[in-house]
Amino acid sequence: MFIDHEYIERILENAKGATREDIKAVLEKAKKRDGLSYEDIAILLQVEDKDDLNEIFKLAGEIKDSIYGKRIVIFAPLYVSDYCVNNCVYCGYKRTNDFCRRKLTMEEVSEEVKILEKMGHKRLALELGEDPVNAPIDYVLECLKTIYETQNDNGEIRRVNVNIAATTVENYKKLKDAKIGTYILFQETYHKPTYDNMHPKSLKGDYNYHLTSFDRAMEAGIDDVGAGVLFGLADPKFEVIGLMMHNKHLEDKYGVGFHTISMPRLKPASGVTLQEFPHLVDDEMFKKLVAIIRIAVPFTGIIMSTRETAEMRRELLKYGVSQISAGSSTGVGGYKEREEGRETLQFKTSDDRTPLEVIKSVLDDGYIPSYCTACYRRGRTGERFMKLAKSGEIQNVCEPNAMTTLLEFAIDYGDKEILEKAEEVIKIEKERIKRKDIKDLLEKNLERLKAGERDLYL
C-alpha cells in the first residue's frame, strides 16, 4: 500500500535534527512552486522557532495569493440522513448512540434547499451517514435530483459536492452520471493502528478499502476528489505526510491529485469526550498545519468549515484557506429546525454567523466572496483544472467570475451595505485585470446582471 508507516515515522524522527540552514533551504525551494519532498515537508512540520514559523506563514500567504488571488469560495453543508451502521469512536452518528434517527423525505430536502437558496448559496456539500438499507445509493441519487431541480426565485443550486462512504466503481459511475461536483471522503486518519481502533466492528473498518476509494472514483470518471483527515485522532505530523503520499499516488496513477483538502479538528459530539484523544491539535499547531499544506500542494483548495471560530477562520484565510462554509447547520433538517428554534446538531459549530455576516467580514478583509461554479460546469475539472492552475491562467476566470457572482449575490440577497461593499471591491479589483478581453467580458457580464440576467460566467 502507498502509505508507508515506517518511512513516515523515520523521516519525522530524522527531521527533528534539522538545522536553521536546512529550514531555509526548504523554504527557498518552496518559493519556486516546484513541489517539496516528503523529507522537506517533515522538516517544516518540526519547526518551532517563531521567526521560522512567521516565514512559513508569509510564504503560504504569498503562494495562495499568487494562485487564487483574492477569491474565497463560499458553500454550505446539507445533512440528509443520520442513519449509520458504523461505530466510529469520534462520531455522534455511531450506531451505539441511542437517539431517534431520521432521513429527509424529498419534500423535506426541497424545503432545506429553498432555505439555503434564500441565503444565497449556489454550492452545497451533501452529507449523510453510512447505511446501505436506510440510505442506499438510490436515496443519494434521489436527493441529488431533488436538489438540482429545486428552484426558488433567483435561487438555484448549481453544484453539489458529495461526501458519502467509500463505495464501488458502479456506484461512483452513478454519482458521475448524476452530475456531482467533487467527491469528498475523509480518510479520518492515515495511521492504520489508530484507524483500526477508531472503527471497531464497522463497515468503515476496512482501512485499505477506504484508502482506495478515490482510485475507484477515478476509474468511474470522477476526476475531482476532495480528501481530509480528522485532526486529533493521531499524530498530526504523520497525517500531513499521509495526505501528501495519497495525493502523489493519485497524481502518479491518474494524472491529478486532490482538488481540495479539508481541515476539520475533532469536536465534542454525543457520546464523545475529548479526554479520550491524546493527539488533539492546539491553535498554533493548527495554523502551522494549514500553512505547510498550502506550501506543499500550492494548487489544491483548502477548506475550512464552521467547526472553527470566526477569528480562526479569518486568520487562516491569510495562510492558505481558499474555501469556507457559511451559515452552516450540521443537523438533519437543521435549516428548517433553526428557523423554528429547535436545531439538533451532529457536532457543535464554532462560527454561528449568518452568511451575510460572513460575506461582510470576507469583504472587510480584502477578499472577494465567490459563489462561482463555472469550472465544474464548463469542464475545467481534474487534470485540465490543474494545468490551468499551474500555468496561472485560472486567475483569468476565477477572479472575474468571483466578482460576477458577488454582484449577483449582493443584488439578490444582500442589503445596502453588502451592495456598496461589493461594488467598491469590484471597482478596485477589475482595474487589476491585465487582459483587455477578460476585462471587457467581465464588464458586459456585470451590466447584464444589473439588467436582470443571471448565471453569467467566463
N, C-alpha and C positions, 0 to 999 in steps of 0.2 A: 504493500500500500504506500501511497505517496507522502504520508505524514510519518516522518522518521523521528520517533520519540527520542532515541538515544542521541542522534545528531543534534536535535534542538537543545537538549539538556547540556550537551558538551559545548556547543558554541556560546550558550548563555553563560556557562561557567567560565569559559576562556575570556569572554568579553569583560569580565569583572576586572581583569588586569589591564584594560585599555588605558593608554596614556592620553594626555591632552592633545598631543600631536595626532594620535590615532583618530580622536573625535573630530578634530579639524579637517583631517584628510577625508573622512566620510562626508562631512558637510560640504566640502568643496566638490566632491564627486556628485552629491545630490543636486547641487546648483545646476549641473549640466543636464538634468532630467533624463539621464540615460539609464536609470534604474540602479538599485542597490543589491548587493549580495545579501544572503541571509546573515553572514558574519557582520556586514556593515550595520544591518538593522539591529542585530544583537548588541553591538557597541552602543548605538543610540539608546536602546532600552535600558542600559545600565547607567546612563548619565544622571548624576545627581547635582552637580555643580550649578549654581543659579545662573551664572553667566553663560554657561554652555546651554542650559535649558532655554534661556532667552534667545540664543542663536537658533535653536531648533524651532521655537515658536515663530520667530521672524521669518525664517526660511519657509516654513509651512504656509504662512500667510502670503508670501510673495508667490510661491508656486500656485496656490489656489487662485489668486487674482490673475495670474498670467494665463491661466487655462479657462477659468469660469467667469472671469470678470466680476461684475457686481451682482449677478443674478443669484437669487436664492429660491429654490423650488418649494412650493407650499402644497401640502397634501393633508389628508385625514384618514384614520383607520375606520373600517366598518366591521364590527363583530356581529356575526350572524348566527353562531351556534356555540354553546359551551359544553355540548356532549363530548366526552373524551374517554377512550378506553385505556389511556396510558396512566402511569402513576409517577410522573416526574416529580422529584422531591421538591423542586423550586417553584412549582406552579399551582395556582389556586384552582385550576380545572381538573387536577388529578382525581382519578376515579374514587379514591378513598375519602374524598371530601363529600360530605353528605349535604347536598343542597338541592333545591328544585331547579333542575336543568331545563333549558328551553332552546329551541331553534326558531328563527323567524319564519313566518309564512311569507309568500311572495308579496302579499299586500303589506305586511309589516316592513319587508325590505324596501319596498317602494316608498313607504312613509319615511323611513330613515334617510333614504336618498334625497327626498324632497327637502328635508330639513338641512341636510348637508349642502344641497344646491342653493338654498336660501342664504347660507353662509358664504357662498361664492366659490365653493370647491369645484374643481374640474377633474381632480385626480384622487382616487381612493386606493387604499390597501385593504383587500378583503381578508378577514381573519376568522378562523374557526378551529375548534379542537379536532382531534382525530377520532372518528367513529364511523367505521365502514357501514354500519347499519343505519344509524340515525342521521348521518351527514355524509352520504356517499358522494362519489364524483358527480353523479347526475344532479344532486342537490346544488353542488357548487356551480355547475353549468347553468342551472335554472336561475341561481342568484345573479350570475353574470349577465344573462339575457335580460333579467328584470332591471338591473342597474342601468344597462346601456339604453333600455327602452323608456326609462322614466324621464319625463320632461316636465320642467317646472318654470314657466315664463321663459326668461332667457337662460335658465339654468339647465345644464346637462353634464353628465359625467363623460369625459372624453377618454379617460384611461383608467383601467382597473388593474393594479398590480395584485398578485395573488400570493398569499402566504398560507400554504396548506402543507400537510405532511408529505414526506417522501413517498413517491408512488411509481407507477410503471410507465414505460415508454408509451404504451397505448393511451394511458390517461393523460400524459403530457401532450400527446397529439391532440386530444380533445380540448385541452386548455388552449393550445395554439390556435385551433380552429375557432374557438370562442373569442379570439382576438384579445387575449390578455396583454398587459404591458410587460412588466418584469415579473418573473417567477422568483419569489423570495423564500429562502429557507435558512434558518439559523442552525449551524452545527451544534450550538449551545456550548460545547467545549470540544476542543481537538485532542484533549488529553484522555486517551482511551480508558485508563482505570477510573478516572473521575466520571467519564461518560457512563460507564457501566454502573457505577454506584448511584448516579443520578436518575437512572431509568430502569428501576427494578421491575421485572415481570411486565414488560411493556412491549407493544408492537414497535415502539420507537427505540427499543433497546438494542437493535442491531446496528452497531457503530458503522460497519462497512457499508451496509445498505443505505444508511442515512448519508454517509460521506460521499457516495457515488450518485446521489440524486441528480446533481447537475449534469453528470455525464448522460444520464437517461433523458433529461430535459433537452440537452443539446442534440442528442440523437433524434429527438422528436421534432426538432426545428425551432425550439425556443432558444434564441441567441442572446437574450437579455436576462441575466440571472443576478440576484442580489443575495449576498451572504451576510453572516454576522455571528458573533458569539455572545453569550450572556456573561458579561464580565462580573466576576465574583464567584464563579464555580471552581476555577483552577487558577494557577499562576498566570496573571495577565500577560507576562512577557512570553510565556510559552504560547498563549493563544494568538498573539500577534504574528509570531513566526509560523504558526499553523495556518493562519489566514493567508499569509504570503505563499506558503507551499501549495495550498489549494488553488490559489489564483494562478500560479505558474503552471500547475498541472493542466488547468483548462486552457491557458494560453498555448502551451506546447501541443496539446491534443486537438483543440478546436479553433485555435487562432484568436480567441478572445477570452479574457478573464471576467472578473466580476464587473457588472455595470454599477452596482452600489455595494457599499459595506455599511451595515447598521451597527450602532454603538450603544446597545442597551446595558444598563447596570442592574444588577439584582435588586429587587424591591420587595418589601414585605407583601405577602398575599395571604389569603385564607389558608390556614394550616401551615404557614411558612414563617419562621422567625429567622432573622439574620444571624443570630448567635450560632447557628449550625454550620456557618460557612466561614472558613478561615482565610479565604483569599479575597475578601471584599476590597474594592478599589476606591481609595480616597480621591478627593477632588484634584489634588496636584498630580497624582499618578494618571488620572483620567485625562487631564489636559495633555500630558505628555504622550499618552497612547494615541489620541486623536491626531496630534501634530506629526508623530512618527509615521502613522499610517498614511497621512496625506503626502508626506515626503516619499514614502516607499512606493505608493501607487498614485502618482500625480493625476492620472486621468480617470480615476474611479470616483463616483459620487459618494459622499459620506453623509449618512442620515442620522439625525438626532431627534428623538421623539420627546413627548411631553413628560416622560419619566424624569427628565432633568428640569431644574428650576429655570425660570426666565433668565436669571443672572448668568447661570452656567451656559445656557444656550446662546445668549448674546456674546459671551466671551469666546465660545468655541467657533462661532462664525469667523472669527479672526484667524483661527488656526487650522481651518480645513473643512468644516462642515459646509455642505452645499445644498442640503435638503432638510426641511423641518416640518413637523406636523403642527396644526393649529386648531384649537377648539375641540381637541380630541375627547372622545369617550371610549373607555375600554370595556364597556359592558354590552351584552347582547340586548339590542333595543335601547341602548343607552341614550341616544339623542332625544328620542321621544320621552323617555323617562326623565331626562334632565329638564325638559320643558314642563313636566308635570311635578317636578320636585322630588323624585324618588329614584335616583340613579344608583344602580348596583354595578361595581367595577371588578374587573379581573385583578387589577392591581391599581394602587393609588398613583395618580399622576401628580407631578410637582409644579407644572406650569398650567394654571387654570385660566389664563387669559382668553378672551374671545378672539376669533380670527381678526376682527377689526383692530383690537389692541396689539396683536402680534404684528399685523401689517404696518401699523403706525410706528412701532418700535424698530422694525426692519428698515423702514424708510428713514427714520431719525438717525440710524447708524450708518447711513450712506449706501445701503444696498437696494436692489430692485427686486421686490417680491414677484415671483413668476408663477403663473398658472399654466404655463405652456405645456402642451402635449404633442407638439408638432413632430419631433424626431421619430417617435413611435409610429405615428400615423402616416409619415412620409417615407418610411423605410430606412430612416437613419438609425439603425439599431446594430447591435453586435459589432462585427469587425468593421463595418462601414462607419459606425459612430466613432470607434476608437481611432480610425485613420484620420477622421476629421478633427478629433480632439488633439491627436499628436501633432498634426500639421498646424494647429492654431486656427484652422478655418471655422471651427464650431462656434467661435465667438461671433462670427459674422451673421449667424442666425440666432444664437442663444440670447444675446442681449437685446437685439431688436424685437424678438418675439416676447421676451420678458416685458419690455416696455408696452407692447401692444396688449398683452393680457393684463398688465397692471392697469392700464387705462380702462379696459373692458370691465375689470373688477370695480374700479372706482366709480364708473358711471352707473353700473347695475346694482352694486351692493354697498358702496361706500357712503360716507357722509361728506359734508362740505370740506372738512379738514383733510380727509383722505384724498379727495379730488384735487385740492390745492397742492398737497404734498406730492401727489403723483405727477401732476403737470410740471411742478418745479424740477423734480428728479429727471423726468423725461427730457425737459428742455436742456438740462445740463449734459445728460448722457448722450443724447443723439448728436451733439456737437463733437463728440469724441470719435464718432464713426468715421473712418478714413475713406471707405469706398463709397463713391458717389451713387452707384447703382443701388447699393444697400440702403443708403440714407434716403434716396428718392422713394424706394418701395415702402420703407417704414413710414415716411410722411403720408403716402397715399393710404396706407392701412389705418393710420391714426385718424385721418379725415373721414374715411369710410365708417370707422367705429362711431365717431361723433354723429354721423348721419343715420345711425341705426343698424348697420350691418354688424355681424358677429362672427366669431370663429375665423379670424384672419391671421395667416402665418406666412412667414418666408419659408 
